[in-house]
Amino acid sequence: MRLLAGVVTLALSGVASAAGCTGTGAPPAWAGPGVYRGTLGGQPVALELRKEDGQLVGAYFYERKGTDLPLTLKHRGDALLAQEEVWGGPANGTRVTGCLNLKANGTGLEGQWISSDGKRTLPVHLALLDVTRLLLKLPDSPGLRKMRASTPLAFLKLNRPWQTVAGGKNVVEPFSGVTYPRIPGGSAALNAALQDRHLKHAADALDCRARLGDLRDEGYTLKAQVTFQGARLLSVFENVAYFCGGAHPDAFDQGVILDRTTGRSVQVETLWPGLTPARLKQAYVGRTVTTDGECRQVLAEMSPEFTAHLTPAGLAVTPNGLPHVVFACAETVTLPFARLRTYADPRGPYFRELYPQ
């Protein structure tokens, strides 16, 4: 699944304008990419304007909520009109919830928010913000620094203290509620890698919530569990179920194998250089237990695309990329380490981890 962890864009054809938002369907010439922080009606907000497919698009969020509100940009004279829109589901489509009427004020933006019916106005004061200069409020990690540079709205939402639970074995991101494991006493690099996985899922969950608009009974659910802890390797299995406004709910699995010292991802072919995709498929199909004829045919004919994670019993393998209609065929099969030994290299860095004798 590819979600935008930042500005959210929606199909908005046929959406009426809010009161005070009637204008030409393009931003004014002075408007350009930038991140702004300030207040709307006295409440802290952050707003981003950015180029996407050659066009300027926008979104903002209330900092106490952390959910993006997409903006359709127009202009009237020198004013930037940013129409706020929320998706109401397949039956209701997109509804307009307000309009930001803004003008440049030095390096910032000033103006007012107008309700969709024109009966309420609130003052808006926004200052240009250099997100790259903000301090990190989470442990330093490559993913956090990348997010600060590339998806600033996601960074502003997620760069705050998170809650540690279960004696430090899990951490909860407060806005999305997404939980992900940590390793108490593990290397800083390992826990940084786990935090980066957590950041990705939390950003995707918040993006999903923004796309859903009024639909709050759906969303993005992650179950992540540590499945293997060795002296040199750690593995996590992730299960994601989501509905973000598409044709139907969907799901995917992801296996993660990490070096405990460096936190770097370890590929299956690093552990078993002789285990080619074709051999992996053959081993997988040979151990499937499904009696469903259609599933067996699908698995036999599928391209050899898998995700894998380690368990004490062996390499757990799950098909990736199956069509939605046959997703239930994607059972996880465990290939015992002993069966895979012929594909390993005794000189490899992790051989003794998996084959101590």
C-alpha positions as CSV (number, residue, x, y, z in Angstrom):
1,M,0.0,0.0,0.0
2,R,1.3,3.4,-0.9
3,L,-0.1,6.2,1.3
4,L,0.9,9.9,1.2
5,A,2.2,10.8,4.7
6,G,1.7,14.5,4.3
7,V,-0.5,16.5,2.0
8,V,-3.7,14.5,1.2
9,T,-5.3,14.9,-2.2
10,L,-8.8,13.7,-3.1
11,A,-11.1,13.5,-6.1
12,L,-13.1,16.7,-5.8
13,S,-15.1,17.0,-9.0
14,G,-18.5,18.6,-8.6
15,V,-17.8,19.9,-5.1
16,A,-19.5,23.2,-4.4
17,S,-17.6,26.2,-3.0
18,A,-17.9,27.3,0.6
19,A,-19.2,30.8,1.4
20,G,-16.4,33.2,0.7
21,C,-14.4,30.7,-1.4
22,T,-15.7,31.7,-4.8
23,G,-12.7,32.4,-7.0
24,T,-10.5,31.2,-9.9
25,G,-9.3,27.6,-9.7
26,A,-5.7,28.3,-9.2
27,P,-3.6,29.9,-6.4
28,P,-2.4,33.5,-6.7
29,A,1.0,34.0,-8.4
30,W,2.8,34.8,-5.1
31,A,1.8,31.5,-3.4
32,G,4.5,28.8,-3.4
33,P,5.6,25.8,-1.4
34,G,6.1,26.3,2.3
35,V,5.2,25.1,5.8
36,Y,3.4,27.5,8.2
37,R,2.6,27.3,11.9
38,G,0.3,29.5,13.9
39,T,-3.3,29.7,15.1
40,L,-6.8,29.4,13.7
41,G,-9.4,30.9,16.1
42,G,-6.7,30.7,18.8
43,Q,-6.0,27.0,18.3
44,P,-2.6,25.8,17.1
45,V,-2.5,24.6,13.5
46,A,0.1,23.8,10.9
47,L,-0.4,24.2,7.2
48,E,1.6,23.1,4.2
49,L,1.6,24.2,0.5
50,R,3.6,21.9,-1.8
51,K,4.0,21.0,-5.4
52,E,2.5,17.7,-6.5
53,D,2.5,16.7,-10.2
54,G,3.4,20.3,-11.0
55,Q,0.5,21.8,-9.2
56,L,0.4,23.6,-5.8
57,V,-1.8,21.6,-3.3
58,G,-2.4,22.1,0.4
59,A,-3.5,20.6,3.7
60,Y,-3.5,21.7,7.4
61,F,-4.2,20.1,10.7
62,Y,-5.1,21.2,14.2
63,E,-2.2,20.2,16.4
64,R,-4.4,18.8,19.2
65,K,-6.0,16.3,16.7
66,G,-3.3,15.4,14.2
67,T,-5.6,14.8,11.2
68,D,-5.0,16.5,7.9
69,L,-7.7,18.5,6.3
70,P,-7.2,18.7,2.5
71,L,-7.4,22.1,0.8
72,T,-8.4,23.0,-2.8
73,L,-6.5,26.2,-3.7
74,K,-8.0,29.1,-5.6
75,H,-7.5,32.8,-5.8
76,R,-9.6,36.0,-5.8
77,G,-7.4,39.0,-6.6
78,D,-4.3,38.7,-4.5
79,A,-6.0,36.5,-1.9
80,L,-5.3,32.8,-1.5
81,L,-8.6,30.9,-1.1
82,A,-8.1,27.4,0.4
83,Q,-11.3,25.4,0.5
84,E,-11.4,22.8,3.3
85,E,-13.1,19.5,2.3
86,V,-13.9,16.3,4.0
87,W,-15.0,13.0,2.4
88,G,-18.3,11.7,3.7
89,G,-18.2,8.2,2.3
90,P,-19.2,6.6,-1.0
91,A,-22.9,7.6,-0.6
92,N,-22.3,11.2,0.4
93,G,-19.1,12.2,-1.5
94,T,-17.0,15.2,-0.4
95,R,-18.5,18.0,1.6
96,V,-17.1,21.5,2.1
97,T,-16.5,22.4,5.7
98,G,-14.9,25.9,5.4
99,C,-12.7,28.3,3.6
100,L,-9.3,29.9,4.5
101,N,-9.1,33.4,3.0
102,L,-5.4,34.3,3.3
103,K,-3.0,37.0,2.2
104,A,0.8,37.3,2.4
105,N,2.1,39.2,5.4
106,G,5.8,39.4,5.2
107,T,7.0,35.8,5.3
108,G,3.7,34.6,6.9
109,L,0.0,34.4,6.1
110,E,-2.9,36.3,7.6
111,G,-6.6,36.2,7.1
112,Q,-9.7,34.3,8.3
113,W,-11.4,31.0,8.3
114,I,-15.1,31.2,7.1
115,S,-17.6,28.4,7.8
116,S,-19.2,26.7,4.8
117,D,-22.5,28.6,5.4
118,G,-20.7,32.0,5.9
119,K,-22.1,32.5,9.4
120,R,-18.8,32.1,11.4
121,T,-15.4,33.6,10.9
122,L,-12.2,33.0,12.9
123,P,-8.9,34.8,12.6
124,V,-5.9,33.0,11.1
125,H,-2.3,33.9,11.9
126,L,0.5,31.8,10.3
127,A,4.3,32.2,10.3
128,L,6.6,30.5,7.9
129,L,8.4,27.6,9.5
130,D,11.7,26.0,8.7
131,V,10.9,22.4,9.8
132,T,14.5,21.3,9.1
133,R,15.7,23.4,12.1
134,L,13.3,21.8,14.6
135,L,14.8,19.7,17.3
136,L,14.1,16.0,17.4
137,K,11.8,15.0,20.3
138,L,12.2,11.3,19.6
139,P,15.4,9.3,19.6
140,D,17.4,10.2,16.5
141,S,16.9,7.8,13.6
142,P,17.4,8.0,9.8
143,G,13.6,7.7,9.2
144,L,12.8,10.6,11.5
145,R,15.4,12.8,9.8
146,K,14.1,11.8,6.4
147,M,10.5,12.6,7.5
148,R,11.5,16.0,8.7
149,A,13.0,16.8,5.3
150,S,10.4,15.2,3.0
151,T,7.0,15.1,4.7
152,P,7.0,18.0,7.2
153,L,3.3,17.7,8.2
154,A,3.8,14.1,9.2
155,F,6.9,15.1,11.1
156,L,5.1,17.8,13.0
157,K,2.4,15.4,14.1
158,L,4.8,12.5,15.1
159,N,7.8,14.4,16.5
160,R,6.6,14.4,20.1
161,P,7.0,12.0,23.1
162,W,5.5,8.6,22.7
163,Q,4.2,6.3,25.4
164,T,6.3,3.3,26.5
165,V,4.3,0.3,27.7
166,A,4.8,-3.4,28.7
167,G,8.0,-2.6,30.5
168,G,9.6,-1.0,27.5
169,K,8.7,-3.8,25.1
170,N,6.2,-1.7,23.2
171,V,5.7,1.9,22.3
172,V,2.4,3.6,21.4
173,E,2.2,6.6,19.0
174,P,-0.4,8.9,20.6
175,F,-2.3,10.3,17.5
176,S,-2.6,7.1,15.5
177,G,-2.6,4.7,18.4
178,V,-0.2,2.5,16.4
179,T,1.9,0.2,18.7
180,Y,5.2,-1.3,17.7
181,P,7.8,-3.3,19.6
182,R,11.2,-2.2,21.0
183,I,14.0,-4.2,22.6
184,P,14.9,-3.0,26.1
185,G,18.7,-3.1,26.3
186,G,19.0,-3.5,22.6
187,S,21.4,-1.4,20.6
188,A,20.5,2.2,19.7
189,A,20.7,1.3,16.0
190,L,18.3,-1.6,16.4
191,N,15.7,0.4,18.3
192,A,16.2,3.3,15.8
193,A,15.3,0.8,13.0
194,L,12.2,-0.4,14.9
195,Q,11.2,3.3,15.5
196,D,11.5,3.9,11.7
197,R,9.2,1.0,11.0
198,H,6.8,2.5,13.6
199,L,7.0,6.0,12.0
200,K,6.1,4.6,8.7
201,H,3.0,2.8,10.0
202,A,1.9,5.7,12.2
203,A,2.2,8.1,9.2
204,D,0.2,5.7,7.0
205,A,-2.5,5.4,9.7
206,L,-2.9,9.1,10.0
207,D,-3.0,9.5,6.2
208,C,-5.6,6.8,6.1
209,R,-7.7,8.7,8.7
210,A,-7.5,11.9,6.7
211,R,-8.7,10.1,3.6
212,L,-11.6,8.7,5.5
213,G,-13.1,12.0,6.5
214,D,-16.3,11.4,8.3
215,L,-15.9,7.6,8.3
216,R,-14.5,6.8,11.7
217,D,-15.4,3.1,12.0
218,E,-12.8,2.1,9.5
219,G,-9.1,2.9,9.2
220,Y,-5.6,1.3,9.6
221,T,-4.8,-1.5,12.1
222,L,-1.3,-2.9,12.7
223,K,-0.3,-6.0,14.6
224,A,3.4,-6.3,15.0
225,Q,5.2,-9.0,17.0
226,V,8.8,-10.0,17.6
227,T,9.1,-13.6,16.3
228,F,12.8,-14.2,16.7
229,Q,15.5,-13.0,18.9
230,G,19.0,-14.4,18.4
231,A,22.5,-13.1,19.3
232,R,22.8,-11.4,16.0
233,L,19.4,-11.3,14.4
234,L,15.9,-10.0,15.3
235,S,12.7,-10.6,13.3
236,V,9.3,-8.9,13.4
237,F,6.1,-10.0,11.6
238,E,3.7,-7.2,10.7
239,N,0.0,-7.7,9.8
240,V,-1.9,-4.6,8.5
241,A,-5.6,-4.4,7.8
242,Y,-6.9,-1.1,6.3
243,F,-9.8,0.7,4.6
244,C,-8.9,4.2,3.5
245,G,-11.8,4.9,1.2
246,G,-11.1,2.6,-1.7
247,A,-13.4,0.0,-3.3
248,H,-13.0,-2.5,-0.4
249,P,-11.0,-3.2,2.8
250,D,-7.5,-4.7,2.2
251,A,-4.6,-6.2,4.1
252,F,-1.0,-7.1,3.7
253,D,1.8,-8.9,5.7
254,Q,5.4,-7.8,6.0
255,G,8.3,-9.7,7.4
256,V,11.3,-7.8,8.9
257,I,14.7,-9.2,9.6
258,L,17.3,-6.9,11.3
259,D,20.9,-7.1,12.4
260,R,20.8,-6.5,16.1
261,T,24.0,-4.5,16.2
262,T,23.6,-2.2,13.2
263,G,19.8,-2.2,12.8
264,R,20.2,-2.8,9.1
265,S,17.8,-5.0,7.1
266,V,19.0,-8.5,6.4
267,Q,17.7,-10.1,3.2
268,V,16.7,-13.8,2.9
269,E,19.4,-14.2,0.2
270,T,22.0,-13.0,2.7
271,L,21.1,-15.8,5.0
272,W,20.6,-18.5,2.3
273,P,22.5,-17.4,-0.9
274,G,21.4,-20.5,-2.7
275,L,17.7,-20.0,-2.0
276,T,16.6,-18.5,-5.4
277,P,13.1,-17.1,-5.8
278,A,12.2,-20.2,-7.8
279,R,13.5,-22.6,-5.1
280,L,11.7,-20.6,-2.4
281,K,8.4,-20.9,-4.3
282,Q,8.9,-24.6,-4.8
283,A,9.7,-25.1,-1.1
284,Y,6.7,-23.0,-0.2
285,V,4.2,-24.8,-2.4
286,G,5.5,-28.1,-1.3
287,R,4.6,-27.4,2.3
288,T,1.2,-25.7,1.9
289,V,-1.6,-27.6,3.6
290,T,-4.6,-26.0,1.9
291,T,-7.1,-28.5,0.4
292,D,-8.9,-25.8,-1.6
293,G,-8.3,-26.6,-5.2
294,E,-8.6,-23.0,-6.4
295,C,-6.0,-21.9,-3.8
296,R,-3.6,-24.6,-4.7
297,Q,-3.8,-23.6,-8.4
298,V,-3.4,-19.9,-7.6
299,L,-0.3,-20.6,-5.4
300,A,1.2,-22.9,-8.1
301,E,0.7,-20.3,-10.8
302,M,1.7,-17.2,-8.9
303,S,4.9,-15.3,-9.5
304,P,7.5,-16.0,-6.8
305,E,6.9,-13.0,-4.6
306,F,7.1,-13.5,-0.9
307,T,7.7,-11.7,2.4
308,A,9.5,-13.7,5.1
309,H,10.4,-13.5,8.8
310,L,12.3,-15.7,11.2
311,T,10.8,-17.9,13.9
312,P,12.5,-20.4,16.3
313,A,11.1,-23.2,14.0
314,G,12.5,-21.8,10.7
315,L,11.8,-19.2,8.0
316,A,8.1,-18.3,7.8
317,V,7.1,-17.4,4.3
318,T,4.0,-15.5,3.2
319,P,3.0,-14.8,-0.5
320,N,2.8,-11.1,-1.4
321,G,0.8,-9.4,-4.1
322,L,-2.1,-11.9,-4.5
323,P,-5.2,-10.4,-6.0
324,H,-7.8,-9.3,-3.4
325,V,-10.3,-12.0,-4.4
326,V,-7.8,-14.7,-3.5
327,F,-6.1,-13.0,-0.6
328,A,-7.3,-15.8,1.7
329,C,-5.0,-18.2,-0.1
330,A,-2.0,-16.4,1.3
331,E,-1.2,-18.8,4.1
332,T,2.1,-18.5,6.0
333,V,4.3,-21.6,5.8
334,T,7.4,-22.3,7.9
335,L,10.4,-23.9,6.2
336,P,12.6,-25.6,8.9
337,F,16.2,-24.3,9.1
338,A,17.5,-27.8,8.6
339,R,15.7,-28.0,5.3
340,L,17.3,-24.8,4.1
341,R,20.8,-25.6,5.3
342,T,21.9,-26.7,1.8
343,Y,21.3,-23.2,0.6
344,A,23.4,-21.5,3.3
345,D,27.0,-20.5,3.1
346,P,29.0,-21.7,6.2
347,R,31.2,-18.6,5.7
348,G,28.3,-16.2,5.9
349,P,28.1,-13.7,8.8
350,Y,24.9,-15.2,10.2
351,F,25.5,-18.9,9.6
352,R,26.3,-19.8,13.2
353,E,23.2,-17.9,14.4
354,L,21.0,-20.3,12.5
355,Y,23.2,-23.4,12.6
356,P,25.1,-23.3,15.9
357,Q,26.4,-26.9,15.5
